[in-house]
Amino acid sequence: MDNFYRDLQGDPTQGILDISETQEYPLGCRFKKNDGRVFRYMKAGGADLVAGDLIQSAALGGATATVQTDLTPAVAAAGTKVVTAAIDTTEQPKDTFKDGWMAVTAGGAAHAMGDLYLIKSHPLSATNIILTLHEALKRAITTTSRISLLKHIYKDVIQAPTTPSGVIVGVAPTVVTTEYYFWGQTWGMANILVDADLVAGMDVRRDQDTAGCVGKTATTEWAEEVGLGGWAAVAGDTGFVFLTIAP
């Protein structure tokens, strides 16, 4: 299975309203329909997802299994695909950060700060994590460099809470069982739970009052704009919203 993000050619064998206990496509795989809707392949987290609910990534921060920051790496020469770093104290199971990101976040330009790489795999990690990358390092990493790890944003997604703890990734187009794989909608006309009366063309954002919901642009709403009102929608119902998250 090619784990790079890529477009799916032809119709998926797992339909856009189907869920699967087994993974059929790479996470993040993109499927575009002729009607303009776009979907990304995702995996549900530890709770069922509700059809029409706004969803976000797993909570990023506060858990070493989703984000690790300011890690000290061993020296890694340009051209290698393997980077080793001391992890935070909690042991990480094999491939916790598979298909996620490794960023060089400190150390200055001379030590590769600003570089970003997609993680292909890693073994179970106790004190050190040995990352195999999809692409070779363009610049050498030194012990002055500092790296950070981010879990794949489409892995273990959850209903969008009213207080952001991750990034909005899309909408669940159907009921999704805990830890099942599905196609999350990220672009185009969607049917989404709304928490305020909407009119066509109105900006909508993550709602501050109701989980999994969108609300209109206002000072009381979070700044994450997710789309435009597609037509009149009544608070408490689902309604048409043109998603503008990931084209």
Secondary structure, DSSP 8 states (H G I E B T S, - for coil): ---S--B--S--SS-TT--BSS--S-TT-EEE-TTS-EEEEEEE-SS-B-TT-EEE-S--SS-TTTEEEEE-B--B-TT-SEEEEE--SS-B-TTTTTTSEEEEEES-GGGTTT-EEEEEE---BSSEEEEEESS--SS-B-TT-EEEEE--TTEEEEE--SS-SS-EEEE-SS-B-TT-EEEEEEEEEEEEEBSS-B-TT-EEEE-SSSTT-EEESSTTS-S-EEEEE-S-B-TTSEEEEEEES--
